[in-house]
Amino acid sequence: MLIVFLVAKNRKKKTITKIGEPLLVKQLLAQYRAASFFKKFIVLFVAMAALILALANPRSATGNNLVDRNGIDVMIAIDVSKSMLAQDIKPTRLDRAKQLLGKLIDKLGNDRIGIVVFAGKAYLQMPLTGDHAAAKMYLSAASTESIPTQGTVIGDALKMCYASFNTKEKKYKAVILISDGEDHDEGAISTAKQMGSEGVVIYTIGIGSKEGAPIIDEATGAMKKDAEGNTVISKLNEEELQSIAQSGNGAYQFFGSTDNVVNNLAHQLASMDQRAVKDESLTNYQSYFQVLLAIALLLLVIELFISETKRNKLSRLKPAAVSFLFMLAGTAAMAQENNKTIKEGNEAYGKKDYSRAASSYEKVVKKDSNNLVAQYNLGSAYYKSGRKDSAIEAYDRSIRQSEKPVQKSNAYYNKGVVLQNDKKLAECIEAYKAALRLTPNDDDARQNLQKALQQQKQQQQQQKQEQKKEDKKDEKPKPQPSKMTPRDAEEKLKALQQQEKNLQDKLHKVNANAPNKPEKDW
């Protein structure tokens, strides 16, 4: 945001330098408030900071809800690959595994529990917590759709479990791994040995049968087939799971009876050394993001009402001209007859009968060519009647006759309005500049001058584009003589043919070396 602010400020400075005369620039910017631009930035900056802090959700603990527990940390790693959909264990291997782990969680008492799901990749489903109800909820959500990449990366699952423990402790840590062990990665045993040396005990549960069973695709209900069209049979790999448990100083169990496996695991975990743990997972917190959002919203609303300049006004004749006429028309110095004729012209002008108003003012001007009020209002009546050239002549006479700067400035201003609407921008700009030199605080003249300068710039750009188009029409393409001889062309053709032949040979080699066996997706 600071960079955006600096860029915008620099762009404003460059725009100012392009306008031209320093005196004119000073007059044009008299209405601009630089402080407002800085205020708008500060308000937006604070509002964005409040939104970011609201996203961070600052909070404070409400009371001391720390819970002292005596237990160990248990990470559960559950295989959710599609091979776990085999039905040699009814209803499926995965359903029975989740049922077993649910009963085990009920028996873990004060132990903290975490969950890792794995297939072709491993993910931390839930970090270590004493909230057993949450653990069962996350466990029930585990499915083969949780991980799109298929396979059985037991090694990655073990590493994820190890990363979830407190690495400073050399005991009080256990991993329960339940899988069919099929197609496991080679690094699993070495990872288990390393974890065992760090005090982590690994228990494995083999679920499935050695004879194996087909895998039912949940989407189609059909049996999964390999690349050759043969039905895939998923078998339990007990040897690997036993090796992992042995390397991790734990024990392997074959899934037979759910209650037996649960009781054995609970007994083995209870026999491990336990230590006091302060669990903060049940601590209640009070959030403060609502306050920050309210502050941000309030600041954004305030920013909308901070204006850098006054509202621009459209080019129009000064209404002061007519009121000026009324004021002078009633003075005692004016001849009674001229006074009456000017009043008639004013009434016609007020009724938008500009032709009759112009006729009344002309009568006065013929009798008294130095009558400033008649000359001034005659220009306005001519302009409203569509007689722009006559209006400009009337304003010029008014300028020559005026003695007060305000009167002369108003005439210059109205002359500029007429010229601007007649697309005579260069003359219009000079008229506005003359008005500003006489009355520098004239906001209408300043704004109309700025608009005229922008229109002039657009007009010049459009003229340049039209000139370019005309120049292109007049250009005639010149034929370029060929610099390539017939012999060079023949050699170039042979080189291209050789390149195409080399490319075809390369593609044939790639196709010949491509493996025919796709990776497993179960």
N, C-alpha and C positions, 0 to 999 in steps of 0.2 A: 504493500500500500504506500510506503514511503517512496518507492521508486516511481509509482504512478503519479504521486503528488509532484515530485520533482520534474518529471517529464511534462506534465500539464503546465506547470509554472514556466518552464523553459519555452514551451510552445507559445504561451501568452506573450512572453517577452519578444519572441521573434515576430509575432503578428503585429505587435506595437511598432517595431522598427520599420515594418513594411509600409505603414500608413504614410509617413513622410515628415512634414515639418514638425519640429519639436513643440512649437507653440500650439499648432493645431492638435497635435496628439494630447497635449496637456488639457486642452479644452474638451476634446472628445472623451477623455477619461475622468472628467470632473465628477461624473455621476457614478463611476465605478468604485466599489469599495473592496480594496485588496484584503482588508482584514476579514471580510465576510467569507472570501474564498478559503482563507486559512482556518476560520472557525468551522466551516463545513467539513474540511478535512479532519480536524480534531474530533468533531462529533462522530463522523463515520468511523474513524480509527478506534475510538473508545467503544462504539457499538459493535464492531467486528470483534474486538478483544473480549467483550462480554459474551458474544455468541460462542467464541472458542472455549472460554471458560465454562460456559453452560454445557457444551458437549463433553468437557472433561468431568462433569458431574461432581463438583466439590461436595463433600459430605463430612459429617462428624458422627462418632459413635455415641449413641444415647445410652449412657450407663455402662457399667462394667459387666459384660455378659460372657467373659472368657470362661471356658469350661475345661477343668482339669481332667485328663483322661490317662489311664494306665493301659498302654497297648502298643501295637506296632503299626507300621505303615505297610499296606498291602496294595499292590498294583495288579489289576486283573487284565490280562491280555486275551481277547477273544477273537477267534478266526471268523471273518464274515465273508470269505470267498465263496464263489458259487458251488464249490465242491461240498460245502456245508449244507446244501439243499438235498443231498442224497438221503434216501428214505430207508436205509438199512437200520436206522434208529428212528422209530416213529415218534411224532409225525415227520420231523426232519432232524438232522444233526444239530442245526442251529437252534431250533426251538427247544430241544432237550438241554442244550448247553446253557441257554438263558434261564431255563427252569432250575437247573442245578445251581447256577451262580446266585440266583435270587434267594434260594434257601440258605446258601452259604453266607450271604450278607447278613441274614437274620441272626446267624450264630457268631458273628465277629465281634459283637459287644462294643467295646470302646476303641477298637482299631480304626485307623483312618483308611479310607478306601479311595482308589483312583482307577479309571478305566481307560484302556487303550484298545482300539479296534484296528484290525489289519487285514489286508488281502495282498494286492500288489504294492500297496504302500501302507504305512502305519500312521495313525492319527490319535492324538490325545483327546478322547471323548469327554473326560472329566478329570480335573486335577484332584490331588489328595484332599479329602474332606471327611469330617465326622458326621456329615448329614447322610445317613444311610438311606433315607427316603428318596433323596435326590439321586443317589447312586442307583437305586432300583429303577427309577424313572429313566435315567440315561441308558441303562442296560436294556430296558424294554424297547427303546427306540433303535437299537442296533439292528441293522439288516444288511443284506447283500447289496442294497442300493446305496449304502453309506459311502462306499468307496468304488469309484468307476473303474480303477485299474485292477485287473484280476491277477491272481498268483497267490503265493503264501510266503511272504517275507518275514519269517519268524525273527531273524536277526535284527531287522529294523524295529520290530515290535519290542524286543528286549532292550534295545538302546533307548527307545522312547520311555520305557518304564524306568530305566536307570536314571535318565535325565530328570524324572519327576521326583526322585528321592533327594533327601539332604545328603550331599556328597561328603560332608564332614563326619558323618556317623559311619561306623564300621559294622553296625548290627542294627537290629530292630527293623529289618527290611525284608519283605518277601514278595515274590512274583508268582501268580497262579496263571499258567498258560494252558488254554484249552483249544485243541485243534485236532484235525485229522492228520496233520503232519505231511500231507501230500505236496510234493514238488517244493520242499523247503529250500532255502538258500544255504550255501555252504558256510557262510560266516556265522551261522547261528551258534554252533558249538564253541567256536573261539570266543564269541561274545559272552556266552554263558560262563566260560572259564574265567574271563576277566571280571565279570560281575561277582562270581563266587569268591574271588580273591579280595573283593571289596566288601564282603560281608553280606551280600544279597543271596538269599536262599530261593531257589527256583523249583516250584512244584509244577509238574506237567500232567495233563489229563488227555488221554487219547480217546477220541469219540469216533465211532464208525466200526467197520468190520474188516477183517483181512481179506475176505472174499470180495468185498466191495459192492457197490450198487450204482445204477445209472443216475445221472443228474437230471432232474426235471426242471425245465425252463419255466419260471414263474409267469413269464409274459405269454407264452404260447401253450404251455402245458405239455409240450413234446419233449422227448428225450434229447439231450445234447449230443451232437455228433462231431467227430474230428474232421480234419481236412479230407480224409479218404472216404468219408461218409459212414464210418463205423461208430457204433454207439459208445460213448465215453463211460468207462467204469472207474469210479473213484474208490481207492482202497486206503485203509488206515496204515500209516507208516509208523509202527510202534518203535522200531529200532532207533530212529532219529529222535523221537520224543524221550526215550529212555536215556540216550546219550546226553541230551540237553539237560535233563534233570540231574544226571550224575555229575556233569561238569559244573552245575550250579549248586552242588552240595544239598540237593533236595531229593525228592522221590517222585516216581512215575506211578500213575494209577490208570487202569483201563476202566472206561465207563461201562459199568454193568448195571448196578442198582444206584439210583440217585441218592437215596438216604445213606447208603454205605460210603459212597465217595464223599458226601458232605461231612459226615461224622469223622471220617479219617482225616480230611483236610483240617477241620476245626480243631481236632486233637493235636495235630502236628503244629499248627500255628500257635495254639495255646501253650505248647511246650517251649516255645522260643522265648528268649529274654525280652522283657517288656520294660518300658520306661514311661515316666510321666510326660504327657503332652498337653500343652495349652492350645485348645482348638478355638479359633476365632470365626469359624464358618457360620456360627449361630448368632453372631453379634448383629444387633440392629443398628441401622444408620439413618440419619436425617439428611436428606438431599437439599441443596440450595440452588439448583439450576433454574427453578421457577423465578427466583428473584432476578437472576442475571438475564433471563429472557425478557422479563418485564422492563429492565433497564435498557436493554438493546432496542426493544420496540419503541420505547419513549424517545430515545435518542434519534432513531430513524424518522420518527414523526417530526421532531424538532428540526431536523436537517431540511425537511421539505419547506419549512417556512423561513429559512435563512436565504435571503436574496442578495446577489452580488450587485445587481443593477435594478433600476426601476423598469417597469413594463414598457416595452417599445410602443411607440404610437405611429400610426400610419400617416403618410404625407397628406396634409390637409392645410387649407388656409387658416390663418390665425383667427379664432373667433373674436379676439380683442379688436380686430379691425373694425367690425361693425359697431361694437360698443364704444370704440373710440370715436366713431362717426357721431353716434347719438350724443356723446358728451360735448363734442365741439359744436354740434349743430344747434345746441340751445344757448350758446354764448351770445352775449349782447353785442360783441364786436362784429358779428356776421350780419350782412344786410338782410333786412326782413324778407325780401323776395327770394333771395338765394336760400335762406333758411327754410322757407316754406317748400321750395322745390326739392331741397335735399331730404326733408322729412317725407315728402311723397315718395322719393326714390327709396328711402329706408323702408317704408311700409310695403312697397312692391317687392323689395329684396326679401323682406321677412315672409311674404306670401309666395316666394319662389317664382315671382314673375320678373325674371332677370332682364328681359328685353325692355320692359317698361321702366325698370329701375335704371338701366343704362341710359335710356332716353332722358330721364330726369337729370341724371348727373351730367350728361352732355350739354344740357341747356345751361347749367351753372358754369361749366368749364368754358363755354363759348363767351359768356359774359365776363367771367373772371378766371383767366387761365392760371392765376396763382393760387386758386382755392385748393389748399392741400387736401381737405376732406373729400371734396368732389373727385379730385384726381385719384386718390387712394381707393375710394369705393367704386369708381368707374372701372378700375382694373379688376376688382373682384366680380363686378357684374359682367364684364366682358368674358372673364374666365368661365363663369357659370353658364354663359350663353354659348360657349364653344368657340369664341373668337380669341384664340390664344395669342396670336401676334399683336392684336390690339391691346390685350391685357398687359403684355410685356411693355409696350410703349407707354401705357398709362402708369405702370409702376416705375419706369425709368424717369418720367416727369415728376412723379411723387418723390423719388430719391433726390433729384436735383433741387426740389423746392423745400425738402425737409431740413430743419435746422437742429432738431433734437436727435441724439443718437438712437433713442428707442424708436422714434417714428421712422427714421431711415432704415434701421435694422428690420422692422416689420415689413417694409416695402421690399427689401432684399429677400427676406424669407419667402414672401408670397410670390415673388418673381421666380425664386428657386423651385417652388412647388409647381408652378406652371411649366417650367422647363423640364422638370423631372417627369411629369406626366406626359410631356411631349417627346420623351426619350432623348432630349438634348442634354446628355449627362455632363459633358465637360463644362458648358455654360452654367448648368444647374449647380455643380460643385463650387464654382467660383462665387455664385450668388450666396450660397450658404456660408462660405468662408468669410465673405464680406459682412454678413449678418453677425457671425460669431466675433469678428474683430470689434464690432461696435458694442455687442452685448455678450460677453463670454459665458454668462450663466444661462443662456437660452437653451434649455434642454431639448426643445422641439427641433431647433436648427441643428443641434449636435447629432441627434439621432437620425434625422433625415440626411445629413451629410454622410454619416457612416453607411446608411443604406445605399446612397447614391454611389459611393466608392465601391461597394460590393457589386452593384449592378454594372459599373464601368469595367471592373475586372472580369466579370462573367462575359460581358460584351466583347472585350478584347480577346479572350480565350476562344470564343465562338468564331470571331473573325479569322483568327489564326488557323483554326481547324478547317474553315471553309476555303482559306487560301491554299492549305495543303492539298485539299481535294482537287482544287482547280489545277494546281501544279502537277498532280499525278495524272490528271486527264490529258494535259499537254505533253507529258513525257511519252516518247516512243521507244519501245524496247529495241535495243541493238542486238543483232544476231552475234553470238559468240562463236568464233571459229573453233573447231575441235582441235585440240592439241595432241590427240592420241592417233598414232599411225596405225594402219591395218595390221602390221606385225605385232605392235603392242597390244592391240585388241585381241588378237589370237592367243597371245601368251597369257593375258589376263583371264580369258575364258578357260584355258587349260588349267590354270591355277585354281579357279573356282570349282571346276569339276573334280580336281584332286582332293580339295578340302571336303567336298560332299562325300567322296568315296571313303576318306578317312573317318568321317563322322559316322557313316553307316557301319563300317567295320567295328568302331568302338561300341555302338549300340548293340551289335550282335554279340560282342564279348560280354557286355553287362548282362544281357538277357540270359546268356549261357551260364554265367556264374551266379545268377540270382537263386537264393534258397527256395526250395519248393515247400518246405515245412513251415507253416505259420506258427506264431507263438500261441501257447495255451491261453484260453480265456476262461479258465475255471479254477 
